[in-house]
Amino acid sequence: MKVYYASMTGNVRRFLSKTCVEALDISERPKPNEPFVLVTYTFGFGDIPAEVDAWLTHNYKLLRGVAVSGNRNWGDNYGIAGDKISRGYGVPLILKFEQAGNSEDVRLFKERLAIICATTN
């Protein structure tokens, strides 16, 4: 299962480096040719980042799940971009993690990614 990501402040990139999962940055405009999971962040007061929205518009067909970084200081808006992507594209929200995540977040992400892999193939 491919993993694509967007990272504005580096939190998502740092999180993914802890997972040891190969991931491709959407800012390099990759074109998915197999099922994938997206890891992104929430922008502003709960928005999907514009770069993610634009990229998904052209690449959503193989999307199988989403994970999102956020900050709990935003209350109800914590990681809400993941909720919006999940609802908008009909895929599971596999994880919300704070900033660059912790070891439990890494464990959960890898576990849930494996489940998606197993159910996709």
C-alpha positions as CSV (number, residue, x, y, z in Angstrom):
1,M,0.0,0.0,0.0
2,K,1.4,3.3,-1.0
3,V,1.4,6.2,1.4
4,Y,1.2,9.8,0.2
5,Y,1.5,12.8,2.4
6,A,1.3,16.6,2.8
7,S,3.3,18.3,5.5
8,M,3.4,22.1,6.1
9,T,5.3,22.4,9.3
10,G,7.2,19.0,9.1
11,N,5.0,17.2,11.7
12,V,3.5,14.8,9.2
13,R,6.9,14.1,7.7
14,R,8.4,13.5,11.2
15,F,5.5,11.2,12.0
16,L,6.0,9.1,8.9
17,S,9.7,8.9,9.4
18,K,8.9,7.2,12.8
19,T,6.7,4.6,11.0
20,C,9.5,3.5,8.6
21,V,6.8,3.4,5.9
22,E,7.9,4.6,2.5
23,A,5.9,7.8,1.7
24,L,5.7,10.2,-1.2
25,D,5.2,13.9,-0.8
26,I,2.3,15.2,-2.8
27,S,4.1,18.5,-3.4
28,E,6.2,16.5,-5.9
29,R,2.9,15.9,-7.8
30,P,3.1,12.1,-7.9
31,K,0.4,10.3,-9.8
32,P,-0.9,7.2,-7.9
33,N,-1.2,4.0,-9.9
34,E,-2.2,1.7,-7.0
35,P,-4.3,2.0,-3.9
36,F,-3.0,4.4,-1.3
37,V,-3.5,6.1,2.1
38,L,-3.1,9.8,2.5
39,V,-1.6,11.4,5.6
40,T,-2.2,15.1,5.9
41,Y,-2.7,18.0,8.3
42,T,-5.5,20.4,9.1
43,F,-5.2,24.0,8.0
44,G,-6.5,27.0,9.7
45,F,-9.8,26.5,11.6
46,G,-10.5,23.0,10.2
47,D,-9.8,23.3,6.5
48,I,-8.4,20.7,4.1
49,P,-5.1,22.2,2.9
50,A,-5.6,23.6,-0.6
51,E,-2.7,21.5,-2.0
52,V,-4.4,18.4,-0.7
53,D,-7.8,19.3,-2.0
54,A,-6.4,20.1,-5.5
55,W,-4.3,16.9,-5.5
56,L,-7.2,14.7,-4.4
57,T,-9.4,16.2,-7.1
58,H,-7.3,14.4,-9.7
59,N,-6.1,11.4,-7.6
60,Y,-9.0,10.3,-5.4
61,K,-10.0,7.1,-7.2
62,L,-7.4,4.9,-5.5
63,L,-7.7,6.5,-2.1
64,R,-8.4,3.9,0.6
65,G,-7.9,5.8,3.9
66,V,-6.7,8.9,5.5
67,A,-4.8,9.9,8.6
68,V,-4.4,13.4,9.9
69,S,-2.2,15.5,12.2
70,G,-3.6,18.2,14.3
71,N,-3.4,20.1,17.6
72,R,-5.8,19.4,20.4
73,N,-5.8,23.1,21.2
74,W,-8.2,23.6,18.3
75,G,-10.9,21.7,20.3
76,D,-13.7,20.4,18.0
77,N,-11.6,21.4,14.9
78,Y,-8.8,19.0,16.0
79,G,-7.8,17.0,12.9
80,I,-11.1,17.8,11.2
81,A,-9.6,17.8,7.7
82,G,-9.3,14.0,8.1
83,D,-13.0,13.8,9.0
84,K,-13.9,15.9,5.9
85,I,-11.8,13.8,3.6
86,S,-13.2,10.6,5.0
87,R,-16.8,11.8,4.5
88,G,-16.1,13.4,1.1
89,Y,-14.4,10.4,-0.4
90,G,-16.1,7.6,1.5
91,V,-12.9,6.2,3.0
92,P,-12.0,5.4,6.6
93,L,-10.3,7.9,8.9
94,I,-7.6,5.6,10.2
95,L,-6.0,7.9,12.7
96,K,-5.9,11.4,14.2
97,F,-2.6,12.2,15.9
98,E,-1.3,15.3,17.6
99,Q,1.5,17.1,15.9
100,A,4.2,14.5,15.0
101,G,2.5,11.7,17.0
102,N,3.8,9.4,19.7
103,S,4.8,5.7,19.8
104,E,1.2,4.6,20.3
105,D,0.1,6.6,17.2
106,V,2.9,5.0,15.2
107,R,1.8,1.5,16.4
108,L,-1.9,2.3,15.6
109,F,-1.1,3.7,12.1
110,K,1.0,0.7,11.1
111,E,-1.7,-1.7,12.5
112,R,-4.5,0.1,10.6
113,L,-2.5,0.4,7.4
114,A,-1.9,-3.3,7.5
115,I,-5.6,-3.9,7.8
116,I,-6.4,-1.7,4.8
117,C,-3.6,-3.5,2.9
118,A,-5.2,-6.9,3.7
119,T,-8.7,-5.8,2.7
120,T,-7.6,-4.1,-0.5
121,N,-5.7,-6.9,-2.1
